[in-house]
């Protein structure tokens, strides 16, 4: 694959032959060369290659054509068609033993992709006879080595690992490894040369690295070495994403390749980056190619991952198709497990994907989802109930009808009657519990809360007892009765005091390690206490919050939530409370980074700075601002943007313009957010909109989403109307919903 420029057949030895002459040649091998070149390099159809199986060819030629055609089918996620191709040659039974086992191995590979693991392993065991039949034949040993890998990977680690390693140590594997090494050497050389010249590395999909990695993946694929094909193809996709000039077709192809080889982790990272900085359209296009009906055992998790990652930018029709497939699959998860043999929690993955699709689907599909939810049997499994609760929580309030709410009420009433007959069911494992698990009950309560006074009073009783799930279901905390607030604050303060003791390492019965015992690693209790204090100042209890921010402990991530909440409610803080928070926030802004050997780096300096900016921007000096502007973390530079805006966007506009070239999309988005708010408040400063338009020209969605998040709260102005018009047809459904909210607000 290294020399690809066609030259006539009569030219010097080693030159690539002329393709037109190859296609018309009477020699089968030249026809095969041309057909394979068209598939691999020109990316044309496979018809000519597959037709060579039926020609008047010798048995070994038919075997070669069938193997290559089958490999191409598997690479394009069509193992069923690949299976049919090798079956045609196997049925004739004219091949010698090595070619016969070569075909058997590709049949085994196809069966793995189709979920027929037992039969696949049986065939892989069968080809191990080559070790005694042809121990000196490199091709035979490569076939046997690939079979050993199938035995291992399709058998859930039930094989002898040492035998697998020995079996895969073949000449073909060594040569493939050399191709990968050469390809990566080219990759690193090109990156180094670009670095040395101070430029960004660029290339195309046909550079030397691509060719070497494609050669390696082709060697693996034709040897039916599925694991090596996945690895080398994944490397090729990463090379395309990080090295090409950003051609959208190349990016779509790379994302599709990552999906087909099942590299869901890399795929998630790639989508995250592309959605933030662009081109987000490539993510949408790649997700539109997913066909869950045609998923393989290798691709299914990555298929679902790509759909979930791309949900915000999917077309409604595409989201409906995927959601309907998921709902159908959830009705018979056992069938899903039988087909795909997943090594992940299937119900969780399916429901998590459905959760992010809910906001994108059509009203018709949303109606189907509600009907499915209402027809669910009691969800007693806590994990499954939690996942369903996350789905239900995404359904807009106006999608629920009065009949739906009555059905939920009857569901709650019926299980309450049943549980009354078995009052000890939750504690006694011998007595079945027919109730929905708490998370799902809470989200149903939230649906009922605004329309059912009896249910609302029941929630208030639970909140008084410290039930935070009931508090989430209640809705607007400003509506809480003062006596309930007082009791709730007592419970929250007691929980936070216990957490502080754990953080300080104080002895407590059964609590010797904070991260082994605490149930509030995310800081939800502290964040809730901040909100309740802010909206009910007459009953507020701020002392635990001040203590939490002031203690010296080896962890920091638990502070993110309360710091974020402090920033959000900063304008509601009494001056005397703000005074007590300044010093601990300043210390966290300067020293709020913890480096744990096992847990990694936990850094809340940016969040602390943002909270301090919101509460008292004058508490931060110019020198500290400059330090924030040049800090290593995006969060700190975002805090600098907030401080500049707090001092006045007009006065700091030149600085914001300079910072708008920051390499981090979150910093650029933070600037766009602040400038958008300032622009909506005046139509006289003509500097704001040009900067906003430049930032909004990003092919990603992050800048638009951070502008849209405040759009519905902006007072109507000419600039606000212009922003809404620019965002109206944005690729992000979240942005479009924000524009719709703005339209409703200005017409109300």
N, C-alpha and C positions, 0 to 999 in steps of 0.2 A: 504493500500500500504506500510505499514511500515515493516511488516514481509513478506519477499518475497522468503525465502528459502523453496522450497517445502518439505513437509513431508507427510508420509502416512496418510490416513483418520482416522485410528484408534488411532493415537497418541493423546497426551494430548489436552484438549480443548483450543482453541485459536491458535493452530499451523496452519500453512498454509498447505492445503491438497496437496497430490501428484497429479501432473498435468496429468500423464498418467492415473491414476484411474479416474480423473475427466472427461477426454475425453471419456472414455469407460463407464462411469456411465449411468444408465438409467434415472437418475434424471436430469430434464432439468436445474435445478439451478446449478449443478456441470458442466455440459457442457458449460453453460453460463459463469461460473467462469473461466474455462480454456480458452475459446475463448477470453474473455476480457483480461486475463493475457497475452496471446500471442500478442494482439494488443498493450497493454499499456507498457509492460515490455520488451518483446522480439522483439517488433516492426515488427511483422510478418504481413502477409496479413489479410484483414478484411473478407475474404470469410467465415470462420467458424462462425464468429459473425453474419454476415448477413444471413447465412443459417438458423440460429435459428429462424428467423422470420417466416419461412415457415414450421417449424416442427409442429407436432401435439401438440401444446402447448395451454395453457390457454390464454384467451384474455390479462390478465395483463402481462403474460410473453412475448407475442408477442409485446405488447406495450413497455416493457422494452428493448427488443432486438432492436426494431426499433429506439427507442430514443438514445440508446448508439451508434448504428451503424450510425445514422444520425449525432450525435455529432462528431464522429470520421471523418466523411466525411467533415463536415464543418471545422474542425480543419486542415484538409489536403487540404483545399481550393477547395472543390468540392461540393458546396451547391446544385447543380442541382441533383446530385446522392442522396444526403441526402434527398432532397425533395421527390424523387421517393420512397424512403424507407418508410417514414412516410405516404405517400399517400396510399401505399398498405394496411396498417393496417387501416387507416381511412376509406377507401372504404368499408371494411368488416363491419364496424360500430358495433363491438361486445364489445367494451370496456365500462367500467363504466364511469360516467361523469368526474371524476378527471383524469383518464388515457386518456380519449378522449381529454380533454383540454391540457394535457401534450403534446400530439401529435400535437395538433393545434398550441401550442406555438413554437414547433420546426419547424413546417411548416412556421410560421411567421418569425422565425429567418432566415431560408433559403431564404425566399422571400426578406428580407432586403438585404441579401448578393447579390441577383440577381437584386436589384434595383427596386423591386415591392413594393414601400414603402406604398402606399395607402392600398393595400390588406393586407400587413403585419400589419399595424396599426388596420385595421378592425378586424383581428383575435385576436390581442392582447387585444383589447377592449372586445371581446367576452369572453375571459377567465377570465375577471374580475368578472364574475358571481360567481366564486368560493368563493369570499369573503362572499357571502350570503349562498351558498350551503354548504360549509364546513369551516366555520370560525375557527374551533378548530383544523383543520388538518394541521400540519406543512408543509407537502408536497404541499398541495393545496395552502397554503399561499406563499410558495416559487415560485410556478408557477405564481401566480397572481403578485407577486413582480417583477419577470422577465418581465412579460407582461407590467407592468407599465413603466419599463425602455425602452422597445421597443416603446411604445407610445410616450415617451418623446424624445428619440434619433432619431426616424424616422419621427418625426413631426416638425423638425426645431424649437424646443423650444416653440411650441405652446401649450404645456400642463401645468397644474398647478404643479409647482416644489414642492410645499409642499406636494401634494398628492403623487408624485413620491417618495419623501423621506420617507413618512409614509408607502407607499406600499412596499418599499424595506427593511423595518425594520422587518426582519423575523428571526426565529430561524435558518434557513438554512444559512442566510447571516451571522449571528453571529458565527456559527460554522466554516464557511469558513474563516471568519476574524481571528478566533483563529488559524487555520492551517497556515495562512500567518504569523501571529505574531510568532508562534513557529518556523516556518522556518527561518524567519529573525533573530530570537534570536540565532539560531544555526549559521547562517551566520556571525553575528557580534561576537559571541564567538570564532569562528574559526579564524576570522581576528585578534581579540585581542590576542589570544594565539600565533599566528604567530608573531605579533608585539612584544609581550613580549619576544619571543625567538630570535628576530632579524632576522627572516626568512621571506620568501615570502609565503603567503597562497597558498596552493595547495589542490586539491581535485579531485573528479571524478564526472561524470554525475549521479551517483547513491547515492550520499551522503544524509544525513538527510535533509539538506536544500532543495535539489532537490525534494526529496520525498514529503516533506510537501507542497511545492509550486505546485508540480504536482497534489497532492491531491486537493488542493484548486482550481486549474484550472479545474480539472475534475468535481468537485462539481458544479462549475459555468457553465461548458459546458453542463452537463446533465440537468441542470435546465434551459437551454436556456438563461442564464444570460450572454449575449454576452459582455457587457461592463466589467463585472468582469472577464470573461475569458481572455479578452484582457489584462487587468491590471495584473492579476496573471501570465499569460504566459510571459508577458514582463519582469516581475521581475525574472522569472526563466531563461530567456535568458540572462539577465544581470548577474545573478549569474554564469552561465556557462562561460561567457566571462571573468569575473573578477576573477574567483576562480579555474577553472579547470587548469590542467597542460599544456594546450595548444594543446591538441589533435585536429588535423585539422578537423576530422569528427564532433567533438563536436562543433567547431567554426562554421562550415557550418550550422549545425543544429540550432545553436543559431541565426545566421543571418537570416536564413529562417523563424524561429519563429517570430523574430521581424518584418519581412516583412509581414507575414500572419496576425499578429495582428495590422498592420498598424501603428507601432510606428516609423514613418519616422525620427523624430528628433534623437532618440537614435540610430537608424540604421546608420544615417549619421555620428554620432560621432564614432561609432564602426568601420565603414569602414575607416574613416579618420585615426584612430589609427593603424588599421591593415595594411593599405596600406603604412603607413610610416615605421612601425617597423616590420611588418610581423605577420603571414604569408599572403602575398598578394594573394597567390594561393587560399586561402580559400574564399576570396572575389570574385575572378573570378569564382570559383566553385559554390558559392551561387548565383551569378548573372546568371549563365548558367541555373539554375533551374527555372528562371522566365519565365512564359508563359502569356504574356499579353492578349492573347485570353481568358484565363481562370481566369483573375483577378476578384476580388470581390469588392464590394463597400468599404469594410474595407481595402483591400490590395492595391488598384490601386495606391494611391499616393506613398506608400512605394515601390511598384514594380518599378515605374518610378525613384524614388529616388535611389534605389540600382543600377539600370542600369546606371544612371548618375554618381554615385560615383565610380562605377567599370569600367567606360568607357575605361580608359587608359590600363587596363589589360585584356579587353575582347578579345576573339578570333574574327577574322574578320567576320566569318560566323555568330556568335551570334550578333555582332553589326549590320550586314546587316538585320537580321531578325527583330530586334527591330526597326531599322530605317524605314524599309518598313512598319511596323505596324503603326508607328507614322505618316508617310506621308499619309497613307490611312485614318487614323483617322482625321488628319487635314483637309482632304477634306470634312468631315462631322462632325464638332465638336458638332453640335446639337444632333447627335445620341449618341456621347460619353456622353454628359451631361444627356441624357435621361436614358442611361444604368447605369451610375455610381453615378448619383446625387452628383457630387463632391462639397466639401466645400472649394475648392481652385480654382484659376483662371486657367481653363483647358488649354487654348491656351498657356499661359505663361509656364506652367509646361511641356507641350509637346515639345515646341520649345526649352526650356532650356535643356531638355534631348537630343534632336536632336543635339543641338549645340556641346555638348561634344563628340558626337559620330562621328562627321564629319571627324575628323582626323584618325579614326580607320576603317571606312568602306572601302569596296572594290571600285576600280575605277568604276565598273558597277553601284553600288549604288550611288556613287557620281554623276554619269551622270544622274541618275533618279532624284536626288535632284536638280541639276541645271535645268533640264527640268521643274520640279515643280515650282522652283523660277521664271523662265522666264514666266511661264503661270499664275502666280498670278495676280488677279485683282489689281488695285491700292490700296495700303495699306494706307488708310487715317487715320486710328486709330493710334495715336502716340505710344501707348503701344505695340500693335501688330507689328507695323512697326519696333519698337526698337528690339523686340524679333527676328523677321526675319532678321534684320540687323546683329545681333549677330551670327546667323547661317551662313549667307552669308560670313561674315568676316572670318570664319574658313575654307572656301573652298580655297585650294591652288591656287596660280595664274596660275600654269601650267595646271590646270583642265579646265580653260575657253578657248574655241576655238574662232577663229575669228568670226564665225557665232553667238556664244553666245554674243560677244561684240557688234556685229551689232544689235542683238535683244535688248540688253540693251539700245543702242543708240536710236533705234526706239521707245522704251518704253518711254525714257526721252523726245524725240521729240514730240511724240503724246500727252503726258500729258501737255507739255509746250504750244502746240497749243491750247489745250482745255482750259488751264488756262488763255491763252491770251484772249479767248472769255469771260471769267469771271474774270477780273483782281482784283475784290474785294472779290473773293471767300474766301481767308484765313481770312478776317476780318468780312465778312458778313455771319452769320449762315444760312441765307435763300438761299444762293447761294452755290450749292455743289462744293466741292473741289475734283477734280479728280486726284490730284497729290499724289504720294507716300509721306508719312511723311518724315521730314528731315533726320532722322537717316538712313532710307533705301536708300534715294537718295544719301547720302554721301558715303555709302558703295558701291553703284553702280558706283559712280564717281571714287572711288579708283580702281575698276576693269578696268575702261576705261582710267585712268590717264596715264599709261605708253604707251598706244597705240594710243591715240587720242589727237592731239595737240590742237584742238579747245576746247575740254573738259578741258585740262590742263590749258589753258589760262583763262577759266571761273572760275576754282578753284582759280587761282592766284588773280583774281578780288575779289572774296569773301574773301580770306585770307587777302587782303589789307584792307578790311572793318572790320576785326576782327572776322571772322567766324572760330571758332576753329574746327567745324565739317569738314569744307573744308580742314583745315590743316591736319587733320587725314587722309582724303581721298587722299591728295596730294602725300604722300609717303615720300621720302627722303628729309628732310628739308635742307640738304646741297645744293640742287638744286634751292633753292629760290633765286630770284633776289634781289639784295641789296636794291632797293627802296621798294620792298614789305616787306623785313625784317624790314626796318626802321619803316614803318607804323604799322606793326604787333607788334613790340616792344612797340610802343606808346600805342596801345590798351591794350596789356597785362599789361603794367606798370600801366595804369589807373585803370584797374580792380583790380589789386593787391593792389594799394593804397586804393581803396574803401574797400577791405576786411580788410586791416590793421586798417582802421578807425573803422570798425565794431568790430574788435577784441579789440580795445582799449576802446570801449564803447563810442566813440564820437558820438554826435548827427548827424543824417543824415535823411532827410525826408523819412518817411516810413520804416526806418531801425533802429529798436530799439533793436533787438535781433539777434545776428549773426546766430544762428542755426535756427531761424525762417525765415530769409531773405536771407542769402547767398546761392548761387547756387553752391558753390565750396568747399563743406565740405571735399572732397577728395584731395584738393590741386593740382588739375589739372592745373590751371592757373600758379601757382608758378613753378610747375614742367616743364611746357612747356617753361616758361621764362628762366629757367636754361638751357634747351637744346638749345634754339635759341641763347642765349648769348654765350654758349660754342662753337657753330659751326660758329657763325658770330661775332667774337670778335671785329671787327672794329666798329660795331654798337651796341655793348652790353650795357645793362643798368642793372647793378648789385645792385644799391642802394635799390630798393624795396625788393630784396631777403635778403639783410643784415638787413634791417628794420624788415622784417617778422620774421627772426630768433632771433632778439634781443628783441622784445617787450615782456612784461610780461602780459600774459592773462590766463584765467582759462581753456583754451583748448589746446590740443597738437596734436590730430590726423591729423589735416590739414597739419602738417609739415612732415608727413611720405613720401609723394611723392617727395617734393623738396629735402629732405635729401637723398633719394634713388638716385635721379637724380644727385645730387652733387657727390655722391660716384662714379657713373658711368662715369662722365665726368671729374673726378678730374685731370687727366693728361693734360687736355686742359685749365685749369684755369691759367690765368696770375699770376705771383708771387704776384703782388700788390693786386689782388683780393683775393688770398688765404690768404694773411696777414689779410685782413679785416674780413674774415670768421672764423678765428681760435678762437677768444674769444667767440663769440656767440655759436659756436659749442661746445666749452669746457663747457660753462655754461649749455647747454642742456644735455651734457653727464653726468654732475653731478646732475642736478636738473630738468631734463626734464620729470617729472612725475606729473600728475594732477589727483586729486581724486575728482570727481564730484558726488554729492549725487544721481542725476538722471541718469547721463550718465556713471557712473562707473569710473574705473581707465584708464587714457590715459597715456601711458608711451612710450616716444620716445628716452630714454637714449641710448638704444642699437643702434638705427639708427643713432643718432648723433655721437656716438663713431665710428661707421663704416665709416661715412663720414669723420670724423676727421683723422682716420687712413689712408684713401685713399688720403686725401689732404696733410697731414703733419704728418706722424707717429712719428716724433721726438718730437711733441708737447705733447705727452702722456708720463708721467713718469713711472718708474718701479712700484711705489706704486699704481698708477692708473691702470696699467696693472694687478697687483695682485688683485685689487678690482674687475676688470672686470672678471677675471678668476673665482672668487668665488661668483659672483653676483647671485641674485635669478632668473633673467629672462634669457631665452635662447638667446634673441637678444644681451644682453650684453656679454655673454660668446662667442657668435659667433664673436662679435667685437674683443674680446681678441684673438681669433684664427687668425683673419685677421692681427692684430698687430704683433703677433709672426711671421706670414708668411712674413709680410712686412719687419721685421728685418732680415729675412733669415730663410727659412725652414730648411736648414742644421744645422744652429746654434741652432734653437729652436726645433729640431726634438724630443728630449727626452720629452720636455714639451707637444708637440702635441700628442706624443704616450700616455702619461699619461692621457691627456684630452680626448683621443678617447674612454675612458670608461664612458664618460658622459652619464647620463640616458636619456638625450634629444636627439632624432634622428637628429634634426636640427644641433646641435653642432657637432655630429659625421659626418654628411654630409658636413658641412663647412670644417672640417679638411680634409676629403677625397678630396674635391674640390681643396683646396690649395696644398695638397701633389701631386695630379694628375698633376697640372700645373707644379710644381717643377720637378716631375719625367720626364715629357715630354721634359724638357730642359736639361736633362743630363742622360746619360746611365751608368755613372760611380759610382753613389751612390746606392749601393744595399740595402739600408735600406727602400727606399720608397715603392717599390712594395709589400713587405710582409705586410706592414701596410694597403696599399690599398686593397689587396686581403682579408684581415680580415674584413675590413669595408664593402667591397662589398659582403661578404658572408651573409649579412643581408637578411632575407626573405622578407623585405619590399622593396619599390621602391625608397624611398627618397634619399638614398646615391647614388644609381646608377644615378638618375636623375640629382643630383647636380654635379656629375662627368661628365655626358654626356653633360651638358649645355655648357661647355667650350671645349668639345672634338673637335668640328668642327673648332675651332679657334686655335687649337694647331698645332705647326710645327711638321712635320712628324719625328718620331724617333722610335727606337726599343721599348721603353716603351710605347709610344703613340699607336703603332700598337698592343702591347700586351693588352693594356686597351680596344681598340676597339674590339679585339677578345673576351675578357671576357664579354663585354657588348652586343655582337652581337645578342645573343638569349635571351636577358632579357625579362621578362614577361611584362615590360612596353613598350607600343608602342612608347611613347615619346623617350625613350632611343634608341630603334631600329631605329627611324628616324634620331636621332643624329649620330648614327654609319653610316647610309647610307650617310649622309651629309659629314662625314669625308672621307668616301671612294671616294665620288665624288671629294672632294677637293684635295686629294692626287693623283688622276688620271687625274686631269684637265691639 
